[in-house]
Amino acid sequence: MKINWDYIKMMVLLGLVVFLYAFSSARNAKREVSKPLVEFVGNKNLFITHEDVSKLLIQNQQNATNKSKEILDLNLLESTLNANPIIEFADVYVSVTGNLVAKVKQKMPIARVIDETSFYVDSNGGFMPLSKNYTERVPIVTGIVDKKDLGRIHEIATKIQKDEFLKKHVVQIQQNKDNTIDLKLRQCNFVVKIGSLEQLDKKINNLKAFYLKATKDKTLNNYSKVNLQFGSQVVCTKA
């Protein structure tokens, strides 16, 4: 019987590849994990530090460093980071070189509520605690604010964040008992009465037109109130 040496060579080669893969996988799984590497995505202003994230990872994996990769609970580590109210999203994995890597995206604050327990409103309309590491310069929010009902504050703060004129001039958002909104502008004595947030774009355009004309006429300091609640009208009250 003629021996098919090509077939035998192929089977031996296949067996060798399977053995090397299994050996490599077993060795890789037992490789000890190094100290966590933390990478921040997006905002470079750190409300939570590299050290804070590393501590969360280590504490919640009972000293994750110097443990084999196969016993790490990466889902637990991700859940721990994602539960932090400063973090919007975290991705935790072990690299092929044995590094425990955490990619972290922080929440972005767009307004700061001044109350008994002050906090930020983030870009998604949620709660974000203040940070001891960094303070963001955003409009302050005063008046009647419910942490569980931040919809109106989020809407007007988002508008301010995205509009260059408002971002430059608005320093304070006031939410009144009837849920109407007032604004305070930088270096201006008057209150801007926005009222409800209906027709907000039209109201903001009216405010810009008024501000430019009053600046040109040098009459900005002549008013105590600028009321934008009446459709296309701008009703001003003299100081």
C-alpha positions in Angstrom: 0.0 0.0 0.0 1.3 3.4 -1.0 1.8 5.8 1.9 0.4 9.3 1.4 3.2 11.3 2.9 1.5 14.7 2.0 -1.5 13.7 4.0 0.6 12.6 7.0 2.6 15.9 6.9 -0.6 17.9 6.8 -2.0 16.1 9.8 1.2 16.5 11.8 1.3 20.2 10.9 -2.3 20.6 12.0 -1.7 18.8 15.3 1.3 21.0 15.9 -0.8 24.2 15.3 -3.5 23.0 17.6 -1.0 22.1 20.3 0.8 25.5 20.1 -2.6 27.4 20.2 -3.8 25.5 23.3 -0.4 25.9 25.0 -0.4 29.7 24.2 -4.0 30.1 25.3 -3.4 28.4 28.7 -0.2 30.3 29.3 -1.9 33.6 28.3 -4.8 32.9 30.7 -2.5 32.3 33.6 -0.4 35.4 32.9 -0.5 37.8 35.8 -2.3 41.2 35.2 -0.3 44.3 35.7 -1.3 47.6 37.5 -4.4 49.1 35.8 -3.8 51.4 32.8 -6.5 54.2 32.7 -7.2 56.0 29.5 -9.7 58.9 29.4 -11.7 59.5 26.3 -13.1 62.9 25.3 -13.0 65.7 27.9 -9.4 66.2 29.1 -10.5 68.0 32.3 -10.4 65.3 34.9 -13.3 65.2 37.4 -12.1 61.8 38.5 -8.4 61.0 38.4 -6.4 58.0 37.1 -5.7 57.1 40.7 -9.4 57.1 41.6 -10.3 54.8 38.8 -7.4 52.4 39.6 -8.5 52.2 43.2 -12.1 51.4 42.2 -10.7 48.6 39.9 -8.4 47.1 42.6 -10.9 47.4 45.5 -13.7 45.7 43.6 -11.6 42.8 42.3 -9.9 42.1 45.7 -6.5 43.3 44.4 -6.8 42.8 40.7 -3.1 43.2 40.1 -0.9 40.1 40.1 -3.8 37.8 39.4 -4.2 35.6 36.4 -6.4 36.8 33.6 -8.7 33.8 33.8 -10.0 34.8 37.3 -10.7 38.4 36.5 -14.4 39.4 36.4 -14.2 42.1 33.7 -18.0 42.6 33.7 -17.9 43.3 37.5 -15.1 45.9 37.0 -17.0 47.6 34.1 -20.2 47.7 36.2 -18.3 49.2 39.1 -17.0 52.0 37.0 -20.3 52.6 35.2 -22.0 53.0 38.5 -19.8 55.9 39.4 -22.0 59.1 38.9 -19.1 61.0 37.3 -18.5 58.3 34.6 -20.7 58.2 31.5 -19.2 55.0 30.1 -16.3 52.6 30.8 -14.7 49.7 28.9 -12.5 47.4 30.8 -10.4 44.7 29.2 -7.0 42.8 29.4 -4.6 43.4 26.6 -2.5 40.6 25.0 0.5 41.8 27.0 -1.4 41.3 30.3 -2.3 44.9 31.0 -5.6 45.6 32.7 -6.9 48.6 30.6 -9.9 50.9 31.5 -11.1 53.3 28.9 -13.2 55.9 30.6 -15.5 58.6 29.3 -16.6 61.2 31.9 -19.9 63.0 32.0 -19.9 66.5 30.7 -21.5 69.2 33.0 -23.5 72.0 31.3 -25.0 73.7 34.4 -24.3 73.8 38.2 -27.2 73.8 40.6 -26.6 75.9 43.7 -28.6 74.3 46.6 -28.1 72.7 50.0 -26.4 69.9 48.1 -25.0 71.5 44.9 -24.4 69.3 41.8 -24.0 69.5 38.1 -26.5 68.8 35.4 -24.8 66.8 32.7 -25.2 66.9 28.9 -27.7 64.0 29.0 -29.9 65.8 31.6 -28.8 63.7 34.5 -27.3 64.2 37.9 -23.5 64.6 38.3 -21.8 65.3 41.6 -19.3 68.1 42.1 -15.6 67.1 41.9 -12.8 67.9 44.3 -10.4 67.7 41.4 -11.8 70.1 38.9 -14.6 72.8 38.7 -16.2 73.4 35.3 -17.2 77.0 34.4 -20.9 76.6 33.5 -24.0 78.7 34.3 -25.2 78.4 37.8 -28.8 77.3 38.5 -30.9 78.8 41.3 -34.5 78.7 42.4 -36.8 75.7 42.6 -34.9 72.6 41.3 -35.9 69.0 41.7 -33.0 66.6 41.1 -35.5 64.1 39.7 -37.0 66.6 37.3 -34.2 68.4 35.4 -35.8 68.5 32.0 -36.3 72.3 31.7 -32.9 73.0 33.1 -31.3 70.6 30.7 -33.1 72.1 27.7 -32.1 75.7 28.4 -28.6 74.7 29.5 -28.1 72.7 26.3 -29.3 75.8 24.3 -26.8 78.0 26.1 -24.0 75.4 25.6 -24.5 75.3 21.8 -25.1 79.0 21.2 -22.0 81.2 21.1 -23.8 84.3 22.2 -25.5 82.7 25.1 -22.4 80.7 26.2 -20.5 84.0 26.3 -23.1 86.0 28.2 -25.4 83.8 30.3 -24.1 83.3 33.9 -27.2 82.3 35.7 -30.4 80.3 35.2 -33.3 80.8 37.6 -36.2 78.3 37.7 -39.2 79.8 39.4 -42.1 78.2 41.3 -44.3 78.1 38.2 -41.5 76.5 36.3 -40.8 79.6 34.2 -37.1 80.4 33.4 -35.2 83.7 34.0 -31.6 84.4 32.9 -28.9 86.7 34.1 -26.3 88.0 31.7 -22.7 88.8 32.5 -22.1 92.5 33.5 -25.9 93.3 33.1 -28.2 94.4 35.9 -31.5 93.3 34.2 -33.3 90.0 34.5 -34.2 88.3 31.2 -37.7 86.7 31.5 -37.8 83.7 29.2 -41.0 82.3 30.7 -41.9 78.9 29.3 -39.5 77.2 26.9 -42.0 77.3 24.0 -40.7 79.2 21.0 -37.3 79.3 22.6 -35.4 79.9 19.4 -37.6 82.9 18.6 -37.1 84.3 22.1 -33.4 83.9 22.0 -33.2 85.7 18.6 -35.3 88.6 20.1 -32.8 88.7 23.0 -29.8 88.9 20.6 -31.5 91.7 18.6 -32.3 93.7 21.8 -28.8 93.2 23.2 -27.0 94.4 20.0 -29.2 97.5 19.7 -29.0 98.4 23.4 -25.2 97.9 23.3 -25.0 100.2 20.3 -27.2 102.8 22.0 -25.3 102.4 25.3 -28.6 101.7 27.1 -28.0 98.2 28.6 -27.8 99.7 32.1 -31.1 101.5 31.7 -33.3 98.4 32.4 -34.1 96.2 35.3 -36.2 93.6 33.3 -36.3 92.4 29.7 -39.4 90.3 29.1 -39.5 87.9 26.2 -42.7 86.1 27.1 -45.0 88.0 24.7 -44.4 86.4 21.3 -42.4 88.7 19.0 -42.4 91.6 21.5 -39.5 92.5 23.8 -41.0 94.4 26.8 -38.4 96.3 28.8 -38.8 97.7 32.3 -36.6 100.7 33.1 -34.4 100.6 36.2 
